[in-house]
Amino acid sequence: MVVDPRCRMTLRGRFLRALAARKAFTPARMAAYAKRHTAFYAEFYRDHDPADFASLPVLRKHLVKERDPYDLLARPLRDKVVYYGETTGSTGSPTPAFYTAKEFRGATLLTLISPWCTLLREVLRENRTVLNGLAFGFTVAGMSFGDLLKNVGALVANTGCRSTLATPPRIARGIARLRPSIVAATPIDFLSWMRVLREDFPGAEPEARGKLRALLMTAELCGEERVKRLAEHFGIVVIDVYACVEGFFSLPCPCGEKHVLPAYHAELFDDDLGCIGTEGTGRFAFTNLLKRSTPMVRYLLDDLVTISASQCPFGFRKSIVVHGRHELTVRIRGEKVNVRHFENVIFAHGLFGDFRAVIHEDGMAVTLEDYAAPAGAAEKVARALTSRFGMPAEVDLVPFGTITDYREPRKSKPILKVEDRRRASTQEPPSLL
């Protein structure tokens, strides 16, 4: 394991990690708090004893579909909340999340536990300008990442993408003018802005590229191989963050893993929502052990993940790997596979752009966008996919922007990247937002 020497666990990071663990409720205590102080959990747990945590029902997204969001707001903090957020609802109705000012500040301060922060501070000593291109709105990702970057000393330009006021050409112009050292974005948005930068601002591109040192990514799954290719192609550090509107439940680490924060109790469930335990592969649910305004107890985020013990040199002891949305899992030769499994095969061969895979009874058809693809990449990917999944693969390499228009604001999240059209398919495709 090779770790960037600029990355260290600071004394403040150690203190925050210990403080979060000390202030955290037990799972049963948080369940009891939720039942006592919210209208939703008072009804949801009417016939359950929170002390018997393992017997409590799982909170699924559809259960809050028609509920008033204030039903999930704890009464003691009703007059103290200052922010409201929602999930995008790409796999169901949006789930609400309220924040007090202290909670929001605490959530972003917890990110200082990550050893990446020392590297980011070093980058910012050379050039403090950061472009935060994450969407602003109900998801609060833009706000939380802006606050995170401010905490490590950045001058933050919040562009708020995916609107007519912040089109890809406008954001590319911002990169040309501001020459940031760090960009926060989804992978597809970042690639779009860098392509427009090259096309529309060729005179400014070399200096802007030369100033860029790091990319903070979130909101869309990005497999390990794609992270590597992005880092190699742009000559930058790429930090992929797995989080949701409810908070940063995991932190990326320079050891190459993502770690579950000590303020969360993570559980895994099988296809029938039987509890597997706290390690293994299954449907991911978490309980936030700190956040009181909107207690989330056994909340089924419902990504297919693997949680395992870690030998992290920075002292983290639990790691999480996300494979994709559970309802989009595909079974091939008895194996459960998802977006991550496809990405790690595809992007091992030098590609960068978006992709779509359609699985038929007699094979799969894959469309790949060309972003600096090396010669023969499509043929290599076809052979690799055939070998990995044991079924014939046809690969069509198309120009970048064919799947996702890189000059227009995006109207949807690219959730359905692998579509199973076989008769035996168990996929439940979401409504895309």
C-alpha positions as a Markdown table, in Angstrom:
| # | Residue | x | y | z |
|---|---|---|---|---|
| 1 | Met | 0.0 | 0.0 | 0.0 |
| 2 | Val | 1.5 | 3.3 | -1.1 |
| 3 | Val | 0.1 | 6.4 | 0.7 |
| 4 | Asp | 0.8 | 10.0 | -0.4 |
| 5 | Pro | 3.2 | 11.3 | 2.2 |
| 6 | Arg | 1.3 | 14.6 | 2.2 |
| 7 | Cys | -1.6 | 12.8 | 3.8 |
| 8 | Arg | -1.6 | 12.6 | 7.6 |
| 9 | Met | -4.1 | 12.2 | 10.4 |
| 10 | Thr | -3.9 | 15.5 | 12.2 |
| 11 | Leu | -4.3 | 16.0 | 16.0 |
| 12 | Arg | -7.6 | 17.8 | 15.3 |
| 13 | Gly | -8.8 | 14.9 | 13.1 |
| 14 | Arg | -8.0 | 12.4 | 15.9 |
| 15 | Phe | -9.8 | 14.6 | 18.4 |
| 16 | Leu | -12.9 | 14.9 | 16.1 |
| 17 | Arg | -13.0 | 11.2 | 15.5 |
| 18 | Ala | -12.8 | 10.5 | 19.3 |
| 19 | Leu | -15.4 | 13.2 | 20.0 |
| 20 | Ala | -17.9 | 11.8 | 17.5 |
| 21 | Ala | -17.6 | 8.3 | 19.0 |
| 22 | Arg | -18.0 | 9.7 | 22.5 |
| 23 | Lys | -21.1 | 11.8 | 21.7 |
| 24 | Ala | -22.8 | 9.1 | 19.6 |
| 25 | Phe | -26.0 | 7.5 | 21.0 |
| 26 | Thr | -26.3 | 3.8 | 20.9 |
| 27 | Pro | -28.6 | 2.5 | 18.1 |
| 28 | Ala | -31.3 | 1.6 | 20.6 |
| 29 | Arg | -31.1 | 5.0 | 22.3 |
| 30 | Met | -31.4 | 6.8 | 19.0 |
| 31 | Ala | -34.5 | 4.7 | 18.1 |
| 32 | Ala | -36.0 | 5.5 | 21.5 |
| 33 | Tyr | -35.3 | 9.2 | 20.9 |
| 34 | Ala | -37.0 | 9.0 | 17.5 |
| 35 | Lys | -40.1 | 7.3 | 18.9 |
| 36 | Arg | -40.4 | 9.8 | 21.7 |
| 37 | His | -39.9 | 13.0 | 19.7 |
| 38 | Thr | -41.2 | 12.5 | 16.1 |
| 39 | Ala | -44.7 | 11.9 | 14.8 |
| 40 | Phe | -43.5 | 9.4 | 12.2 |
| 41 | Tyr | -41.5 | 7.1 | 14.5 |
| 42 | Ala | -44.2 | 7.2 | 17.2 |
| 43 | Glu | -46.5 | 5.6 | 14.7 |
| 44 | Phe | -43.8 | 3.4 | 13.0 |
| 45 | Tyr | -42.7 | 1.9 | 16.3 |
| 46 | Arg | -46.1 | 1.8 | 17.9 |
| 47 | Asp | -45.8 | -2.0 | 18.4 |
| 48 | His | -42.1 | -2.2 | 18.9 |
| 49 | Asp | -39.7 | -1.6 | 21.8 |
| 50 | Pro | -36.7 | 0.5 | 20.7 |
| 51 | Ala | -34.6 | -1.3 | 23.3 |
| 52 | Asp | -34.9 | -4.5 | 21.1 |
| 53 | Phe | -33.1 | -2.7 | 18.2 |
| 54 | Ala | -32.7 | -5.9 | 16.1 |
| 55 | Ser | -36.5 | -6.3 | 16.0 |
| 56 | Leu | -37.2 | -2.8 | 14.6 |
| 57 | Pro | -38.5 | -2.5 | 11.1 |
| 58 | Val | -36.3 | -1.1 | 8.3 |
| 59 | Leu | -37.2 | 2.4 | 7.2 |
| 60 | Arg | -37.7 | 2.2 | 3.4 |
| 61 | Lys | -38.0 | 5.2 | 1.2 |
| 62 | His | -41.6 | 4.5 | 0.1 |
| 63 | Leu | -42.7 | 4.7 | 3.7 |
| 64 | Val | -42.1 | 8.4 | 3.8 |
| 65 | Lys | -43.5 | 8.9 | 0.3 |
| 66 | Glu | -46.8 | 10.6 | 1.3 |
| 67 | Arg | -45.7 | 11.7 | 4.8 |
| 68 | Asp | -45.5 | 15.3 | 5.8 |
| 69 | Pro | -41.7 | 16.0 | 6.1 |
| 70 | Tyr | -42.3 | 17.7 | 9.5 |
| 71 | Asp | -43.5 | 14.3 | 10.8 |
| 72 | Leu | -39.8 | 13.3 | 10.7 |
| 73 | Leu | -38.6 | 16.5 | 12.4 |
| 74 | Ala | -37.9 | 16.1 | 16.2 |
| 75 | Arg | -40.1 | 18.4 | 18.2 |
| 76 | Pro | -37.4 | 19.7 | 20.5 |
| 77 | Leu | -35.5 | 21.0 | 17.6 |
| 78 | Arg | -38.4 | 22.3 | 15.5 |
| 79 | Asp | -37.4 | 26.0 | 16.2 |
| 80 | Lys | -33.7 | 25.4 | 15.8 |
| 81 | Val | -33.5 | 23.8 | 12.3 |
| 82 | Val | -32.1 | 26.2 | 9.6 |
| 83 | Tyr | -31.7 | 24.0 | 6.6 |
| 84 | Tyr | -33.9 | 21.5 | 4.7 |
| 85 | Gly | -32.6 | 18.9 | 2.2 |
| 86 | Glu | -34.1 | 16.1 | 0.2 |
| 87 | Thr | -32.7 | 13.1 | -1.7 |
| 88 | Thr | -33.1 | 13.4 | -5.4 |
| 89 | Gly | -35.8 | 10.7 | -5.4 |
| 90 | Ser | -34.2 | 8.9 | -8.4 |
| 91 | Thr | -35.3 | 5.6 | -6.9 |
| 92 | Gly | -38.5 | 6.7 | -5.2 |
| 93 | Ser | -39.9 | 9.8 | -3.5 |
| 94 | Pro | -37.5 | 12.2 | -1.9 |
| 95 | Thr | -36.5 | 11.5 | 1.7 |
| 96 | Pro | -36.4 | 14.7 | 3.9 |
| 97 | Ala | -33.5 | 15.8 | 6.1 |
| 98 | Phe | -33.5 | 18.9 | 8.4 |
| 99 | Tyr | -30.4 | 20.4 | 9.9 |
| 100 | Thr | -29.7 | 22.7 | 12.8 |
| 101 | Ala | -26.8 | 25.1 | 12.2 |
| 102 | Lys | -24.8 | 23.1 | 14.7 |
| 103 | Glu | -25.6 | 19.8 | 12.9 |
| 104 | Phe | -24.7 | 21.2 | 9.5 |
| 105 | Arg | -21.4 | 22.6 | 10.8 |
| 106 | Gly | -20.7 | 19.4 | 12.7 |
| 107 | Ala | -21.3 | 17.3 | 9.6 |
| 108 | Thr | -18.8 | 19.2 | 7.5 |
| 109 | Leu | -16.3 | 19.4 | 10.4 |
| 110 | Leu | -16.3 | 15.6 | 10.6 |
| 111 | Thr | -14.8 | 15.5 | 7.1 |
| 112 | Leu | -11.6 | 16.9 | 8.7 |
| 113 | Ile | -11.1 | 13.4 | 10.1 |
| 114 | Ser | -10.0 | 12.4 | 6.6 |
| 115 | Pro | -6.2 | 12.3 | 6.1 |
| 116 | Trp | -6.8 | 13.8 | 2.6 |
| 117 | Cys | -7.3 | 17.2 | 4.3 |
| 118 | Thr | -3.6 | 17.7 | 4.9 |
| 119 | Leu | -3.0 | 17.3 | 1.2 |
| 120 | Leu | -5.8 | 19.7 | 0.3 |
| 121 | Arg | -4.4 | 22.3 | 2.7 |
| 122 | Glu | -1.0 | 22.0 | 1.0 |
| 123 | Val | -2.6 | 22.5 | -2.4 |
| 124 | Leu | -4.5 | 25.5 | -1.1 |
| 125 | Arg | -1.4 | 27.2 | 0.3 |
| 126 | Glu | -0.2 | 27.5 | -3.4 |
| 127 | Asn | -3.6 | 28.4 | -4.8 |
| 128 | Arg | -6.6 | 29.0 | -2.6 |
| 129 | Thr | -9.2 | 29.2 | -5.4 |
| 130 | Val | -11.7 | 26.3 | -5.6 |
| 131 | Leu | -14.6 | 25.9 | -8.0 |
| 132 | Asn | -17.5 | 24.1 | -6.4 |
| 133 | Gly | -19.6 | 22.8 | -9.3 |
| 134 | Leu | -21.9 | 20.6 | -7.4 |
| 135 | Ala | -25.7 | 21.2 | -7.8 |
| 136 | Phe | -27.2 | 23.6 | -5.3 |
| 137 | Gly | -30.7 | 22.9 | -4.1 |
| 138 | Phe | -32.6 | 20.2 | -2.2 |
| 139 | Thr | -29.6 | 17.8 | -2.1 |
| 140 | Val | -27.4 | 20.3 | -0.1 |
| 141 | Ala | -24.3 | 18.7 | -1.7 |
| 142 | Gly | -23.2 | 22.0 | -3.0 |
| 143 | Met | -23.6 | 23.7 | 0.4 |
| 144 | Ser | -21.9 | 20.9 | 2.3 |
| 145 | Phe | -18.9 | 20.6 | -0.1 |
| 146 | Gly | -18.6 | 24.4 | -0.1 |
| 147 | Asp | -18.4 | 24.4 | 3.7 |
| 148 | Leu | -16.0 | 21.4 | 3.7 |
| 149 | Leu | -13.6 | 23.3 | 1.4 |
| 150 | Lys | -13.9 | 26.5 | 3.4 |
| 151 | Asn | -13.0 | 24.5 | 6.5 |
| 152 | Val | -9.6 | 23.7 | 4.9 |
| 153 | Gly | -8.8 | 27.3 | 3.9 |
| 154 | Ala | -10.3 | 27.6 | 0.4 |
| 155 | Leu | -11.7 | 30.6 | -1.5 |
| 156 | Val | -14.8 | 29.0 | -2.8 |
| 157 | Ala | -16.5 | 29.9 | -6.1 |
| 158 | Asn | -20.0 | 28.2 | -5.9 |
| 159 | Thr | -21.2 | 27.8 | -9.4 |
| 160 | Gly | -24.2 | 25.5 | -8.8 |
| 161 | Cys | -24.4 | 23.5 | -12.0 |
| 162 | Arg | -27.3 | 22.0 | -14.0 |
| 163 | Ser | -29.2 | 25.3 | -14.5 |
| 164 | Thr | -29.6 | 27.8 | -17.3 |
| 165 | Leu | -27.5 | 30.2 | -15.2 |
| 166 | Ala | -24.6 | 27.7 | -14.9 |
| 167 | Thr | -24.4 | 25.9 | -18.2 |
| 168 | Pro | -21.3 | 23.8 | -19.0 |
| 169 | Pro | -19.9 | 26.6 | -21.2 |
| 170 | Arg | -20.4 | 29.1 | -18.4 |
| 171 | Ile | -18.6 | 26.9 | -15.8 |
| 172 | Ala | -15.8 | 26.2 | -18.3 |
| 173 | Arg | -15.4 | 29.9 | -18.6 |
| 174 | Gly | -15.2 | 30.1 | -14.9 |
| 175 | Ile | -12.4 | 27.5 | -14.8 |
| 176 | Ala | -10.6 | 29.5 | -17.5 |
| 177 | Arg | -10.9 | 32.8 | -15.6 |
| 178 | Leu | -10.4 | 31.6 | -12.0 |
| 179 | Arg | -7.8 | 28.8 | -12.7 |
| 180 | Pro | -8.8 | 26.8 | -9.5 |
| 181 | Ser | -6.5 | 24.4 | -7.8 |
| 182 | Ile | -9.5 | 22.1 | -6.8 |
| 183 | Val | -12.8 | 21.4 | -8.5 |
| 184 | Ala | -15.8 | 19.7 | -6.8 |
| 185 | Ala | -18.0 | 18.0 | -9.3 |
| 186 | Thr | -19.7 | 14.8 | -10.5 |
| 187 | Pro | -17.4 | 12.8 | -12.9 |
| 188 | Ile | -19.6 | 13.5 | -16.0 |
| 189 | Asp | -19.9 | 17.2 | -15.2 |
| 190 | Phe | -16.1 | 17.5 | -14.7 |
| 191 | Leu | -15.4 | 15.8 | -18.1 |
| 192 | Ser | -17.9 | 18.0 | -19.8 |
| 193 | Trp | -16.4 | 21.2 | -18.4 |
| 194 | Met | -12.9 | 20.2 | -19.4 |
| 195 | Arg | -13.9 | 19.3 | -22.9 |
| 196 | Val | -15.7 | 22.7 | -23.3 |
| 197 | Leu | -12.6 | 24.4 | -21.8 |
| 198 | Arg | -10.5 | 22.9 | -24.5 |
| 199 | Glu | -12.9 | 23.7 | -27.3 |
| 200 | Asp | -14.0 | 27.2 | -26.3 |
| 201 | Phe | -11.0 | 28.6 | -24.4 |
| 202 | Pro | -7.9 | 27.0 | -26.1 |
| 203 | Gly | -5.7 | 29.9 | -25.1 |
| 204 | Ala | -6.6 | 29.6 | -21.4 |
| 205 | Glu | -6.7 | 25.8 | -21.2 |
| 206 | Pro | -2.9 | 25.1 | -20.7 |
| 207 | Glu | -2.7 | 27.5 | -17.7 |
| 208 | Ala | -6.0 | 26.3 | -16.2 |
| 209 | Arg | -5.0 | 22.7 | -16.5 |
| 210 | Gly | -1.6 | 23.5 | -15.1 |
| 211 | Lys | -3.1 | 25.1 | -12.0 |
| 212 | Leu | -5.5 | 22.2 | -11.3 |
| 213 | Arg | -4.3 | 19.8 | -8.6 |
| 214 | Ala | -7.3 | 17.9 | -7.3 |
| 215 | Leu | -10.9 | 16.8 | -8.1 |
| 216 | Leu | -13.5 | 16.1 | -5.4 |
| 217 | Met | -16.2 | 13.8 | -6.8 |
| 218 | Thr | -19.6 | 12.7 | -5.4 |
| 219 | Ala | -23.2 | 12.0 | -6.3 |
| 220 | Glu | -22.5 | 9.4 | -9.0 |
| 221 | Leu | -20.8 | 6.0 | -8.6 |
| 222 | Cys | -17.2 | 6.0 | -9.9 |
| 223 | Gly | -15.3 | 2.7 | -9.9 |
| 224 | Glu | -11.7 | 2.4 | -8.8 |
| 225 | Glu | -10.5 | 2.0 | -12.4 |
| 226 | Arg | -12.2 | 5.2 | -13.5 |
| 227 | Val | -10.7 | 7.1 | -10.6 |
| 228 | Lys | -7.3 | 5.9 | -11.7 |
| 229 | Arg | -7.8 | 6.9 | -15.4 |
| 230 | Leu | -9.1 | 10.4 | -14.4 |
| 231 | Ala | -6.1 | 10.9 | -12.1 |
| 232 | Glu | -3.6 | 9.8 | -14.8 |
| 233 | His | -5.2 | 11.7 | -17.7 |
| 234 | Phe | -5.5 | 15.1 | -15.9 |
| 235 | Gly | -2.4 | 14.6 | -13.7 |
| 236 | Ile | -4.4 | 15.3 | -10.5 |
| 237 | Val | -5.4 | 13.8 | -7.3 |
| 238 | Val | -9.0 | 12.4 | -7.5 |
| 239 | Ile | -10.9 | 12.0 | -4.2 |
| 240 | Asp | -14.2 | 10.1 | -4.6 |
| 241 | Val | -16.8 | 10.8 | -1.8 |
| 242 | Tyr | -19.6 | 8.4 | -1.0 |
| 243 | Ala | -22.3 | 10.4 | 0.9 |
| 244 | Cys | -26.0 | 11.4 | 0.7 |
| 245 | Val | -28.3 | 14.2 | 1.7 |
| 246 | Glu | -28.4 | 12.9 | 5.2 |
| 247 | Gly | -24.7 | 13.5 | 5.7 |
| 248 | Phe | -21.2 | 12.2 | 5.2 |
| 249 | Phe | -21.6 | 8.6 | 6.4 |
| 250 | Ser | -18.3 | 7.6 | 4.9 |
| 251 | Leu | -14.9 | 9.2 | 4.2 |
| 252 | Pro | -12.4 | 8.5 | 1.4 |
| 253 | Cys | -9.0 | 7.6 | 2.7 |
| 254 | Pro | -5.5 | 7.9 | 1.0 |
| 255 | Cys | -5.1 | 4.1 | 1.8 |
| 256 | Gly | -7.5 | 3.6 | -1.1 |
| 257 | Glu | -10.6 | 2.6 | 0.9 |
| 258 | Lys | -13.7 | 4.4 | 2.0 |
| 259 | His | -14.4 | 4.2 | 5.8 |
| 260 | Val | -17.7 | 4.2 | 7.7 |
| 261 | Leu | -17.7 | 7.1 | 10.2 |
| 262 | Pro | -17.9 | 6.3 | 13.9 |
| 263 | Ala | -21.1 | 8.4 | 14.1 |
| 264 | Tyr | -23.0 | 5.8 | 12.1 |
| 265 | His | -24.2 | 2.3 | 12.7 |
| 266 | Ala | -24.1 | 0.4 | 9.4 |
| 267 | Glu | -26.1 | -2.8 | 8.7 |
| 268 | Leu | -26.5 | -5.1 | 5.7 |
| 269 | Phe | -29.7 | -6.8 | 4.6 |
| 270 | Asp | -30.4 | -9.6 | 2.1 |
| 271 | Asp | -32.9 | -9.5 | -0.8 |
| 272 | Asp | -35.8 | -10.2 | 1.6 |
| 273 | Leu | -34.6 | -7.6 | 4.2 |
| 274 | Gly | -33.3 | -10.2 | 6.5 |
| 275 | Cys | -30.4 | -8.7 | 8.5 |
| 276 | Ile | -27.0 | -10.1 | 7.4 |
| 277 | Gly | -25.1 | -8.2 | 10.1 |
| 278 | Thr | -22.5 | -5.5 | 10.0 |
| 279 | Glu | -20.0 | -7.1 | 7.5 |
| 280 | Gly | -20.4 | -8.8 | 4.2 |
| 281 | Thr | -22.3 | -7.8 | 1.0 |
| 282 | Gly | -25.9 | -6.7 | 1.0 |
| 283 | Arg | -28.4 | -3.9 | 1.0 |
| 284 | Phe | -27.0 | -0.9 | 3.0 |
| 285 | Ala | -28.9 | 0.6 | 5.9 |
| 286 | Phe | -27.6 | 3.1 | 8.4 |
| 287 | Thr | -28.5 | 4.7 | 11.7 |
| 288 | Asn | -27.1 | 8.2 | 12.4 |
| 289 | Leu | -26.0 | 8.1 | 16.0 |
| 290 | Leu | -25.5 | 11.9 | 16.3 |
| 291 | Lys | -28.1 | 13.8 | 14.3 |
| 292 | Arg | -31.1 | 14.6 | 16.4 |
| 293 | Ser | -33.2 | 16.9 | 14.2 |
| 294 | Thr | -34.2 | 14.3 | 11.7 |
| 295 | Pro | -33.3 | 10.9 | 13.3 |
| 296 | Met | -32.7 | 8.3 | 10.6 |
| 297 | Val | -32.9 | 4.8 | 12.2 |
| 298 | Arg | -32.2 | 1.7 | 10.1 |
| 299 | Tyr | -32.7 | 3.9 | 7.0 |
| 300 | Leu | -32.4 | 1.7 | 3.9 |
| 301 | Leu | -30.3 | 3.7 | 1.5 |
| 302 | Asp | -30.5 | 0.5 | -0.5 |
| 303 | Asp | -27.2 | 0.5 | -2.4 |
| 304 | Leu | -25.6 | -2.8 | -2.8 |
| 305 | Val | -22.3 | -2.6 | -0.8 |
| 306 | Thr | -19.6 | -4.6 | 0.8 |
| 307 | Ile | -18.5 | -3.7 | 4.3 |
| 308 | Ser | -15.4 | -5.3 | 5.7 |
| 309 | Ala | -12.7 | -4.9 | 8.4 |
| 310 | Ser | -9.8 | -2.6 | 7.4 |
| 311 | Gln | -6.1 | -2.6 | 8.2 |
| 312 | Cys | -6.0 | 1.1 | 7.4 |
| 313 | Pro | -2.7 | 2.7 | 8.5 |
| 314 | Phe | -4.6 | 5.8 | 9.8 |
| 315 | Gly | -6.6 | 3.7 | 12.3 |
| 316 | Phe | -9.9 | 3.3 | 10.5 |
| 317 | Arg | -11.3 | -0.1 | 11.1 |
| 318 | Lys | -14.3 | -0.5 | 8.8 |
| 319 | Ser | -14.4 | 0.0 | 5.0 |
| 320 | Ile | -17.3 | 0.2 | 2.6 |
| 321 | Val | -17.4 | -0.4 | -1.2 |
| 322 | Val | -20.5 | 0.6 | -3.2 |
| 323 | His | -21.4 | -1.5 | -6.2 |
| 324 | Gly | -24.6 | 0.3 | -7.3 |
| 325 | Arg | -28.3 | 0.6 | -6.6 |
| 326 | His | -29.7 | -2.7 | -5.2 |
| 327 | Glu | -32.8 | -2.7 | -7.4 |
| 328 | Leu | -30.5 | -2.5 | -10.5 |
| 329 | Thr | -28.5 | -5.5 | -9.6 |
| 330 | Val | -28.0 | -8.0 | -12.4 |
| 331 | Arg | -27.4 | -11.7 | -12.0 |
| 332 | Ile | -25.0 | -13.3 | -14.4 |
| 333 | Arg | -24.0 | -16.9 | -13.9 |
| 334 | Gly | -25.2 | -16.8 | -10.4 |
| 335 | Glu | -23.2 | -13.7 | -9.5 |
| 336 | Lys | -24.7 | -10.4 | -8.4 |
| 337 | Val | -23.1 | -7.7 | -10.5 |
| 338 | Asn | -23.7 | -3.9 | -10.7 |
| 339 | Val | -22.4 | -0.7 | -12.2 |
| 340 | Arg | -19.1 | -0.9 | -10.3 |
| 341 | His | -18.3 | -4.3 | -11.7 |
| 342 | Phe | -18.8 | -3.1 | -15.3 |
| 343 | Glu | -16.9 | 0.2 | -14.7 |
| 344 | Asn | -13.8 | -1.6 | -13.4 |
| 345 | Val | -13.7 | -3.8 | -16.6 |
| 346 | Ile | -14.5 | -0.9 | -19.0 |
| 347 | Phe | -12.3 | 1.8 | -17.6 |
| 348 | Ala | -9.2 | -0.5 | -17.1 |
| 349 | His | -8.6 | 0.2 | -20.9 |
| 350 | Gly | -8.1 | 3.9 | -20.9 |
| 351 | Leu | -11.7 | 5.2 | -21.4 |
| 352 | Phe | -13.3 | 8.1 | -19.6 |
| 353 | Gly | -16.7 | 9.0 | -20.9 |
| 354 | Asp | -20.2 | 7.8 | -20.0 |
| 355 | Phe | -21.4 | 4.3 | -20.9 |
| 356 | Arg | -24.5 | 2.2 | -21.2 |
| 357 | Ala | -24.8 | -1.6 | -21.2 |
| 358 | Val | -27.8 | -3.6 | -22.3 |
| 359 | Ile | -27.9 | -7.3 | -21.5 |
| 360 | His | -29.9 | -9.6 | -23.8 |
| 361 | Glu | -30.5 | -13.3 | -23.7 |
| 362 | Asp | -27.6 | -14.0 | -26.1 |
| 363 | Gly | -25.1 | -11.3 | -25.0 |
| 364 | Met | -24.6 | -7.7 | -24.2 |
| 365 | Ala | -24.4 | -4.5 | -26.2 |
| 366 | Val | -22.3 | -1.7 | -24.7 |
| 367 | Thr | -22.1 | 1.9 | -25.9 |
| 368 | Leu | -19.0 | 3.8 | -24.8 |
| 369 | Glu | -18.2 | 7.4 | -25.1 |
| 370 | Asp | -14.7 | 8.2 | -26.5 |
| 371 | Tyr | -12.8 | 10.6 | -24.2 |
| 372 | Ala | -9.1 | 10.3 | -25.1 |
| 373 | Ala | -9.6 | 6.6 | -25.8 |
| 374 | Pro | -6.4 | 4.8 | -26.9 |
| 375 | Ala | -6.3 | 2.8 | -30.2 |
| 376 | Gly | -8.1 | -0.5 | -30.0 |
| 377 | Ala | -9.8 | 0.3 | -26.7 |
| 378 | Ala | -13.2 | -0.9 | -27.9 |
| 379 | Glu | -11.9 | -4.3 | -29.0 |
| 380 | Lys | -10.1 | -4.7 | -25.7 |
| 381 | Val | -13.1 | -3.8 | -23.7 |
| 382 | Ala | -15.3 | -6.3 | -25.7 |
| 383 | Arg | -12.8 | -9.1 | -25.0 |
| 384 | Ala | -12.5 | -8.1 | -21.3 |
| 385 | Leu | -16.3 | -8.0 | -20.8 |
| 386 | Thr | -16.8 | -11.4 | -22.6 |
| 387 | Ser | -14.1 | -12.9 | -20.4 |
| 388 | Arg | -15.3 | -11.3 | -17.1 |
| 389 | Phe | -19.0 | -12.1 | -17.5 |
| 390 | Gly | -19.0 | -15.2 | -19.7 |
| 391 | Met | -21.3 | -13.8 | -22.4 |
| 392 | Pro | -20.6 | -12.3 | -25.8 |
| 393 | Ala | -20.1 | -8.5 | -25.7 |
| 394 | Glu | -20.4 | -6.0 | -28.6 |
| 395 | Val | -18.9 | -2.6 | -28.0 |
| 396 | Asp | -19.8 | 0.5 | -29.9 |
| 397 | Leu | -17.4 | 3.5 | -29.3 |
| 398 | Val | -19.2 | 6.8 | -30.0 |
| 399 | Pro | -18.1 | 10.4 | -29.7 |
| 400 | Phe | -18.1 | 12.0 | -26.3 |
| 401 | Gly | -21.4 | 13.7 | -25.7 |
| 402 | Thr | -23.5 | 11.1 | -27.5 |
| 403 | Ile | -25.1 | 9.7 | -24.4 |
| 404 | Thr | -24.9 | 12.8 | -22.3 |
| 405 | Asp | -24.8 | 16.2 | -24.1 |
| 406 | Tyr | -21.8 | 17.9 | -22.6 |
| 407 | Arg | -22.8 | 21.4 | -23.5 |
| 408 | Glu | -26.3 | 21.4 | -22.0 |
| 409 | Pro | -27.4 | 21.3 | -18.4 |
| 410 | Arg | -28.2 | 17.8 | -17.4 |
| 411 | Lys | -31.8 | 16.9 | -16.9 |
| 412 | Ser | -31.3 | 13.5 | -15.2 |
| 413 | Lys | -29.0 | 11.4 | -13.1 |
| 414 | Pro | -27.4 | 8.5 | -15.0 |
| 415 | Ile | -28.8 | 5.9 | -12.7 |
| 416 | Leu | -29.6 | 3.1 | -15.2 |
| 417 | Lys | -26.2 | 2.4 | -16.8 |
| 418 | Val | -26.6 | -1.4 | -17.0 |
| 419 | Glu | -30.0 | -2.5 | -18.2 |
| 420 | Asp | -31.1 | -6.2 | -18.1 |
| 421 | Arg | -33.7 | -7.0 | -20.7 |
| 422 | Arg | -33.6 | -10.8 | -20.2 |
| 423 | Arg | -36.9 | -12.6 | -19.3 |
| 424 | Ala | -35.4 | -13.6 | -15.9 |
| 425 | Ser | -34.4 | -10.0 | -15.0 |
| 426 | Thr | -35.1 | -8.9 | -11.5 |
| 427 | Gln | -34.2 | -5.2 | -12.1 |
| 428 | Glu | -36.6 | -2.5 | -11.0 |
| 429 | Pro | -35.6 | 0.5 | -13.1 |
| 430 | Pro | -36.2 | 3.8 | -11.4 |
| 431 | Ser | -37.9 | 6.9 | -12.6 |
| 432 | Leu | -35.1 | 9.3 | -13.6 |
| 433 | Leu | -34.9 | 12.8 | -12.3 |
